[in-house]
Each structure stands twice: as structure tokens, then as C-alpha cells.
Amino acid sequence: MVTSLPVFDLGQVASTVVLDQLREGIIVTDAAGAIRFVNEAARAMHGVAELDVEPKDYSDRYHLFTLEGEPHPFEDLPLARAVGGETVVDAPWVIRRPDGTEVYAVGSAKPLLGADGEQIGAVLTIRDETESFRARSELRESEETVRAFFETAGVYAAVIDLMAEDFTLVMGNSRMAKAFGLEVLTGQSGRTILGDRRAQTVIADLRRAAVSDEPIIVEYPWNTDGNDRWFVTTITKMSGTRERLFLASLDITDRKRAERDLAAALKTKDVLLHEVNHRVKNSLHIITSLLELQESSGDDDLTAHLREARGRVETVARVHERLYKTSAHDRVEIVGYLEDLLTHVVASVGQRDGIDFEFCERGGEVELAVEYSVPLGLILVEIAMNAVKYGFPSGSGGTVSVETEIADGHLSLTIYDDGVGVDAGPKDQGTGLGRQIVRALAMQLNAEVGYLKRPRGTAFSLTMPLPDADAKS
């Protein structure tokens, strides 16, 4: 739309046409402030283009509001202030158009002076900043949301810029600032805050994170509020840069204290178990010594029974002796334990000249808990003692052999001799105490047991599944 002007005033016609081509809105008033000209851009921004509107009616007629959404006081509007002789630069306000849409406007206004220096009016230029205003508003909301999250999420958060020999704290939440003893984190030097020695350790971790595709996690001791505390920190390289990193820390002091208390409790438990095994071992050795003394009573039948009892007690004592000598306290390396029983306990209790004892292992070693070790040891002693007792009558000599094999998640134990054989020796379904003990212990181990046929002598076989943890070791 072109404002009607006298034909002879070509300069004014040209000026009006030019102003209508501008993207910025233009509003011109006379000396009293009444609007005399509105260009097309201003008309589009407002949705109206009323003329002869006076300053007190600017807000009403053009629907002008503050950024807070309140009706804009006319005296504070840039155009009204320019009518009063003031120059205003880049003042913001909101235009609410008749169709309900809003325009975020930024305008500058200044007085218009005539040739004699007297004010003849005022001019206002307006820019439509709706898109940029909304973008800034969304960015602010996003930043406020992120900041609110990090201020309330219980983490110590900071953004840093890594440099050649130092790092700079770009920003951080109040928790992190407080941990460093600062009001805010903005631009401080890492070395200044931490000191050279501690900063050097932190910088090394920052450099690792800067070249890593994945976040790195480290633990740091720190003194905050006068208290020694521990923090676990995740350091993440921010997208598109190797210099800017994000740090998020959690206070793990309680966890560290729990770990320390647990370690102390475990140490105390180890000490107590060590002492218990030591005392049990000593007590059992006292019992075996008493039984050995009692064997000299002169009654051959009683002596044989006492000797068997001493072998069983010493089998248990040997377990506790091994537990006392190791740090496990509840597990025994079973192959070495069985060899020890054969070459010391059986040989000692058997007391037979001319009988040799041999031990052979295949498949390596394995540790078993006490509830498996003791039954296995008792079975070996019972069967080996039977071999000594029944396999070599009339003082004849020979060899008692024990073999162990660890394979396919099972432990196999074979005890055999080159004596008179199973027909002349013990029967598979015997009724003696020793045989009852073996059957009960085998059931406890979930083991398969039985005697094997041999051209000479007797052979006893036991096969048991290893507990899951031991089968995998």
C-alpha cells in the first residue's frame, strides 16, 4: 500500500515506496506523537496499521505487552519516549496480533528534528525477533533444566577445558563448587585449586578420557568440609572436542567405610578361624596321644580297636593342621592331604613291617571344603587300614597303593593292595564298624563305591562329583 501524496512531491513518493520495501517495520509520528506513517513490515508485525493514534493509546490500539505478558505502560514504550525527546536502542516487547499470534519485537526510536533543530516528530524501527527469542528461551529453559537436574540429583558436576599443563573449570554445580571451597566454578585454574601434586594426577586421568571413546571411571580421596571423603568420578569427553570434558562425581565415603569395616571383619574372622583350627588340632593330638598310651594296656583286641580309633581321630586332626597352615581356613588341597594320610597316618597306625605304601596322582590338584575333605580322608584311612589288616595275614608283606584322578568334574580314588585278594579278605557287604562308616560317608559325598576284581589283591574304588566351584577350578 502506498500512502497518497501530492504528485509534485516525487522525493516523498520515492521515500514512501522505499520504506515499504524494507524488512524492518517503520512507524513515524508528528511532534505531538500522533502516528502519521506505518510501513508494510510494521503493518504485518502488528496485524493493524492505524494512523492518528496518540501515545497514550499505543499499547491499546497496537496490542503491546511486556515480556512478562502484562499490558505495556505507554510511557515506557520506545516510540513514546522518543516523542519526549529520548533516544532508545534495542528495547524488547511483545505484539499480540488480532489473530492471537505473538511477535517478539525489538525496536529503536529517536526524535525527528527539523532544519532549525526543533523536534518535528519521532521514528521507530522494529525487528521481528520471534524465532531467535524463542530459540534463546528454549536454550535458557534447557540450561535451567540441566542445571536444576545437576543441582538436585546428588552428583558433583563440572565442565572443564583441558590444556597442555593445566585445566580450567568452565562451570559446575554448587555441590562441586562447595567441595572445592568456592562460591562458583567459572574459569579457575585446576592447579591453583588442587595444587601441583594432586592436579598432576587428575590431569593424567583427564588426558586418558580425552582420547578415549568411552567414559573413564576413577576414584579420588578428597577433604571437603574438613572431612576426609572418597568420590568416584566419571570423566566423559564432550562431543566434537578433545579439550572439553564433563565430570560427574558421587560421594562413596559410606561405601569405602563399609569396605574397610568388612575387610577388618574378614581379618578378624581369619584370625579367629586360625586360632580355632590351631586349638582343635592341638586338642585332637592330645586325644590321639592318650589313645596311643592306652594301646599299651596289653589287651590285643582292645589295642586294635584303640588303634583304629586313633587313626580316625588323627585323620580329622590332620585336616585342622592343614587349615591352620593355610590362609583358606575352610578348604584343603585334597590330593596332598590324602597322600599325607597314607604315608603318615596309615603307616603309623598300621605298624606292620614289610608293607610299603605308594601314592599316585593324575589330573592335578583341587581344593575341597572341610565337609568333603574329612569324609574322604576317613574313607581312605578305613579302607587302607583294612588292606593292612586283612590283605596280608600271617605277617606277610606287600604294597598298599592309592591313586587319585581329577577329570571331567569328578574325583576318583582307588585303594588297592597285592595281598590275598577280596575272596580271602573283606567282603563288600561286611557288617563291621569300619564298613558302616565307609558306606555312611560315601552317601554323604554322593559317591559311588565298590570293590573291583583283580588277579591278585583287593581294589576299592570311589568316584564322586566335585562341587561346582571346585569342578571349574
C-alpha positions in Angstrom: 0.0 0.0 0.0 1.4 3.4 -1.0 0.4 6.5 1.0 -1.3 9.1 -1.2 0.9 12.2 -1.6 0.8 15.2 -4.0 2.1 14.3 -7.4 4.7 17.0 -7.5 6.4 15.7 -4.3 8.4 13.0 -6.1 11.0 12.8 -3.3 8.4 12.0 -0.7 6.8 9.4 -3.0 10.1 7.7 -3.5 10.8 7.7 0.2 7.4 6.1 0.9 8.0 3.4 -1.7 11.4 2.6 -0.3 10.2 2.4 3.3 7.5 -0.1 2.2 10.2 -2.3 0.7 12.2 -2.6 4.0 12.0 -5.8 6.1 12.2 -3.7 9.3 9.0 -2.0 10.5 8.9 1.8 10.4 6.4 4.0 12.3 6.6 7.8 12.2 4.8 10.3 14.4 4.3 14.0 14.3 5.6 16.3 17.1 2.6 15.6 19.3 3.2 11.8 18.9 0.2 11.0 16.7 1.1 8.2 14.2 1.4 9.5 10.7 3.1 6.6 8.8 3.3 2.8 9.1 5.2 0.8 6.5 4.2 -2.6 5.3 6.6 -4.5 7.5 5.2 -2.8 10.6 1.6 -3.5 9.4 2.5 -7.2 9.0 4.1 -7.4 12.5 1.1 -5.8 14.2 -1.7 -7.1 12.1 -3.0 -3.5 12.1 -1.8 -0.1 10.8 -4.0 2.6 12.4 -3.0 6.2 12.0 -3.5 9.3 14.2 -3.0 7.1 17.3 -1.7 9.1 20.2 1.0 7.9 22.7 -1.5 7.1 25.5 -3.3 4.7 23.1 -0.2 3.0 21.6 -0.5 -0.1 23.8 -4.3 -0.5 23.4 -4.6 0.0 19.7 -1.5 -2.0 18.7 -1.9 -4.6 21.5 1.6 -4.2 23.1 2.7 -6.2 26.1 5.8 -6.6 28.3 7.9 -9.7 28.0 6.1 -10.8 31.2 2.8 -10.7 29.4 1.4 -7.5 31.1 -0.1 -4.6 29.2 2.9 -2.3 28.3 2.8 1.1 30.1 2.6 3.6 27.2 5.1 6.0 28.8 7.8 3.2 28.7 7.3 2.4 25.0 10.3 3.4 22.8 8.1 5.5 20.5 6.5 7.4 23.3 9.9 8.0 24.9 11.2 9.3 21.5 8.3 11.7 21.3 9.5 13.0 24.6 13.0 13.6 23.1 14.7 10.4 24.3 16.7 8.0 22.1 16.0 4.3 22.8 18.1 1.4 21.4 17.0 -2.2 21.1 14.1 -2.3 23.6 12.1 -5.5 23.6 8.3 -6.0 23.9 5.5 -8.4 22.7 3.0 -7.7 20.0 -0.3 -9.7 20.3 -1.9 -9.6 16.8 -5.7 -9.8 16.3 -5.4 -13.4 15.2 -3.9 -14.4 18.6 -0.3 -14.9 17.4 2.5 -13.1 19.1 5.5 -11.3 17.8 8.6 -10.7 19.9 9.7 -7.3 18.8 13.0 -5.3 19.3 12.8 -1.7 18.5 14.9 1.5 18.5 13.4 5.0 18.5 14.7 8.6 18.2 13.3 12.1 17.8 13.0 13.6 14.3 14.4 17.2 14.1 13.7 19.9 11.6 16.2 22.1 9.8 16.0 24.6 12.7 16.7 21.9 15.2 13.2 21.7 16.6 11.6 18.3 17.1 9.0 17.6 14.4 8.2 14.0 15.2 9.7 10.6 16.1 10.6 7.5 14.3 10.5 3.9 15.5 12.3 0.9 13.7 11.1 -2.6 14.7 12.7 -6.0 14.1 10.8 -9.3 14.3 13.0 -11.4 16.7 10.3 -14.1 17.4 12.4 -17.0 16.1 15.6 -16.0 17.9 13.8 -15.1 21.0 12.1 -18.5 21.2 15.4 -20.2 20.4 17.1 -18.3 23.2 14.1 -19.0 25.5 14.2 -22.7 24.7 18.0 -22.7 25.3 17.6 -21.0 28.6 14.9 -23.5 29.6 17.1 -26.3 28.6 20.1 -24.9 30.5 17.9 -24.3 33.5 16.5 -27.8 33.3 20.0 -29.3 33.1 21.3 -27.1 35.9 18.2 -27.9 38.1 18.9 -31.6 37.5 22.5 -31.4 38.5 21.8 -29.2 41.4 19.3 -31.7 42.8 20.5 -35.1 41.5 23.0 -35.6 44.3 26.0 -35.6 41.9 29.1 -33.3 41.9 29.2 -32.0 38.3 31.6 -29.8 36.4 32.7 -29.0 32.9 36.4 -28.4 32.3 38.7 -27.4 29.5 41.9 -29.4 29.3 45.1 -27.5 28.5 48.7 -28.6 27.9 49.8 -28.4 31.5 46.6 -27.4 33.4 42.8 -27.4 33.1 40.2 -24.7 33.6 36.9 -25.1 35.4 34.3 -23.8 32.9 31.3 -24.3 35.1 30.0 -26.6 37.8 27.1 -27.1 40.2 27.0 -25.8 43.7 28.0 -29.2 45.2 31.2 -29.3 43.2 32.0 -25.6 44.0 31.5 -26.3 47.7 33.8 -29.3 47.5 36.5 -27.0 46.1 35.7 -24.4 48.7 34.4 -21.9 46.1 31.3 -19.9 45.7 31.0 -20.7 41.9 33.1 -22.5 39.4 33.9 -20.2 36.5 37.4 -20.0 34.9 39.5 -21.2 37.9 42.8 -23.0 37.2 42.9 -26.6 38.3 46.5 -26.3 39.6 45.5 -23.3 41.7 42.7 -25.1 43.3 44.2 -28.6 43.7 47.9 -27.8 44.0 50.5 -29.1 41.6 50.9 -32.6 43.0 47.2 -33.5 43.1 46.5 -31.7 39.9 49.1 -33.8 38.1 47.3 -37.0 39.0 43.9 -35.5 37.9 45.4 -34.2 34.6 46.7 -37.6 33.7 43.2 -39.1 34.1 41.7 -36.2 32.1 44.2 -36.9 29.3 43.1 -40.5 29.2 39.5 -39.6 29.0 40.2 -37.0 26.2 41.5 -39.8 23.9 39.0 -42.5 24.9 35.8 -43.4 23.1 34.3 -44.4 26.4 34.0 -42.6 29.7 36.6 -43.5 32.3 35.9 -44.0 35.9 38.3 -43.2 38.7 38.2 -42.9 42.5 39.7 -39.9 44.4 40.2 -39.1 48.1 39.2 -35.6 49.0 38.8 -33.4 52.0 35.6 -31.4 52.0 34.0 -29.5 54.9 37.0 -30.6 57.0 36.2 -34.3 56.5 38.1 -36.9 54.5 35.8 -38.4 51.9 36.0 -40.6 48.8 34.5 -39.8 45.4 34.0 -42.0 42.3 34.2 -39.8 39.2 33.1 -40.5 35.6 35.0 -38.4 33.1 33.3 -38.1 29.6 34.7 -36.4 26.5 32.1 -34.0 25.2 31.1 -34.3 21.6 33.3 -32.8 18.9 36.2 -31.9 21.1 39.2 -33.3 23.0 39.6 -30.4 25.2 36.2 -30.1 26.9 35.3 -32.8 29.4 32.3 -33.4 31.7 32.9 -34.7 35.2 30.2 -36.3 37.4 31.2 -37.4 40.9 29.4 -39.4 43.6 30.3 -39.5 47.2 31.2 -43.1 48.1 32.6 -42.5 51.6 30.0 -44.7 53.2 30.8 -47.5 50.7 34.5 -47.1 51.4 33.9 -47.2 55.2 31.7 -50.4 54.7 34.5 -52.0 52.6 37.1 -51.1 55.3 34.8 -52.5 58.1 34.2 -55.6 56.0 37.9 -56.1 55.5 38.5 -55.6 59.2 35.8 -58.1 60.0 37.2 -60.7 57.5 40.6 -60.2 59.0 39.2 -60.8 62.5 37.3 -63.9 61.2 40.6 -65.2 59.7 42.4 -64.7 62.9 39.6 -66.5 64.9 39.4 -69.4 62.4 43.2 -69.7 62.5 43.1 -69.9 66.3 40.1 -72.3 66.2 41.9 -74.7 63.8 45.0 -74.4 65.9 43.2 -75.3 69.1 41.1 -78.1 67.5 44.3 -79.6 66.1 46.0 -79.5 69.5 43.0 -81.0 71.2 42.8 -83.8 68.7 46.5 -84.5 69.0 46.1 -84.8 72.8 43.3 -87.3 72.2 45.5 -89.4 69.8 48.3 -89.3 72.3 46.0 -90.6 75.0 44.7 -93.3 72.7 48.3 -94.3 71.8 49.2 -94.5 75.5 46.1 -96.7 76.1 47.2 -99.1 73.3 50.0 -100.4 75.6 47.4 -101.9 78.0 48.3 -105.4 76.8 44.9 -106.4 75.6 45.4 -107.2 71.9 41.8 -106.9 70.9 41.4 -103.6 72.8 44.7 -102.4 71.3 43.4 -103.0 67.8 40.2 -101.0 68.5 42.1 -98.2 70.1 44.5 -98.0 67.1 41.6 -97.8 64.7 40.0 -95.0 66.8 43.4 -93.2 66.9 43.6 -93.4 63.1 40.1 -91.8 62.7 40.9 -89.0 65.2 44.2 -88.3 63.6 42.5 -88.1 60.2 40.4 -85.2 61.5 43.4 -83.7 63.3 45.4 -83.6 60.0 42.6 -81.6 58.3 42.8 -78.9 61.0 46.6 -78.9 60.9 46.5 -78.1 57.2 43.8 -75.5 57.7 46.0 -73.9 60.4 48.9 -73.7 58.0 47.0 -72.1 55.1 45.0 -68.8 54.7 41.9 -70.6 53.4 40.7 -71.8 56.9 37.9 -73.8 55.4 39.4 -75.6 52.4 42.0 -78.3 51.9 44.1 -79.3 48.9 42.7 -82.8 48.8 45.4 -84.7 46.9 48.2 -83.7 49.2 46.0 -84.3 52.2 45.2 -87.9 51.1 48.9 -88.6 50.4 49.8 -87.3 53.9 47.2 -89.7 55.4 48.5 -92.7 53.6 52.2 -92.1 54.2 51.9 -90.9 57.8 48.6 -91.9 59.5 48.0 -95.3 57.9 51.7 -96.2 58.0 51.9 -95.1 61.7 48.7 -96.7 62.9 49.2 -99.9 60.8 52.6 -100.7 62.4 53.4 -103.6 60.1 56.9 -104.4 58.9 57.2 -105.5 55.3 54.3 -103.3 54.0 55.1 -100.4 51.7 52.8 -97.5 50.8 52.6 -95.9 47.4 50.7 -92.8 46.2 50.0 -91.7 42.6 48.0 -88.7 41.4 46.7 -87.8 37.9 44.9 -84.7 36.7 46.4 -82.2 39.1 45.2 -80.9 42.4 41.9 -79.5 43.7 40.8 -77.8 46.9 37.7 -79.1 48.7 35.8 -77.7 51.6 36.1 -79.4 55.0 32.7 -81.1 54.7 34.2 -83.1 51.7 37.8 -83.4 52.9 37.1 -85.1 56.2 34.8 -87.9 54.8 37.3 -88.6 52.0 40.1 -88.8 54.5 38.2 -91.1 56.8 37.3 -93.5 53.9 40.9 -93.7 52.8 42.1 -94.5 56.3 39.4 -97.1 56.9 40.0 -98.9 53.5 43.8 -98.7 53.7 43.7 -100.0 57.3 41.5 -102.9 56.2 44.1 -103.6 53.5 46.9 -103.8 56.0 44.8 -105.7 58.5 43.2 -108.3 56.2 45.2 -108.3 53.0 48.5 -109.6 54.5 47.7 -112.3 57.0 50.4 -114.2 59.0 52.8 -111.3 58.8 53.3 -111.4 55.0 54.5 -108.3 53.3 53.3 -106.3 50.2 52.2 -102.9 49.0 49.2 -100.7 49.6 48.7 -98.2 46.8 46.4 -95.1 46.5 45.6 -93.4 43.2 43.7 -90.1 42.7 42.4 -88.7 39.4 40.7 -85.4 38.7 38.8 -85.5 35.4 35.5 -84.3 33.9 34.3 -82.7 37.1 34.8 -85.8 39.2 37.4 -87.1 41.7 38.3 -90.8 41.6 40.0 -92.6 44.5 41.3 -96.1 44.1 42.9 -98.0 47.0 44.4 -101.4 46.2 46.9 -103.9 47.6 48.7 -107.0 46.3 47.6 -109.2 49.2 45.4 -112.3 49.4 42.5 -110.8 47.5 38.9 -109.9 48.0 37.7 -113.6 48.4 40.0 -114.3 51.2 39.8 -110.7 52.6 37.0 -108.4 53.5 33.6 -108.8 51.9 31.8 -106.0 50.1 28.8 -106.2 52.3 30.6 -106.6 55.6 29.0 -105.7 58.9 32.0 -104.2 60.8 32.0 -100.6 62.1 34.6 -99.6 59.6 32.4 -100.8 56.7 29.4 -99.0 58.1 31.4 -95.8 58.4 32.5 -96.1 54.8 29.0 -96.6 53.5 27.7 -93.6 55.5 30.5 -91.3 54.4 30.1 -92.3 50.7 26.4 -91.4 50.9 27.4 -88.0 52.4 29.7 -87.4 49.4 27.1 -88.7 46.9 29.9 -91.0 45.8 29.8 -94.4 44.0 31.9 -97.0 45.8 32.7 -100.7 45.4 35.3 -103.3 45.2 37.0 -104.2 41.9 38.1 -107.6 40.7 41.9 -108.0 40.4 44.1 -111.0 39.5 45.8 -110.5 42.9 44.9 -108.5 45.9 41.9 -106.2 46.6 40.9 -102.9 45.0 38.4 -100.4 46.3 37.1 -97.6 44.0 35.3 -94.3 44.9 34.0 -91.8 42.3 32.4 -88.5 43.5 31.3 -85.4 41.6 33.2 -82.3 42.5 31.2 -79.4 43.9 30.6 -76.8 41.1 33.1 -74.3 42.2 35.8 -76.9 42.5 35.0 -78.6 39.3 35.7 -75.3 37.5 39.0 -74.7 39.2 
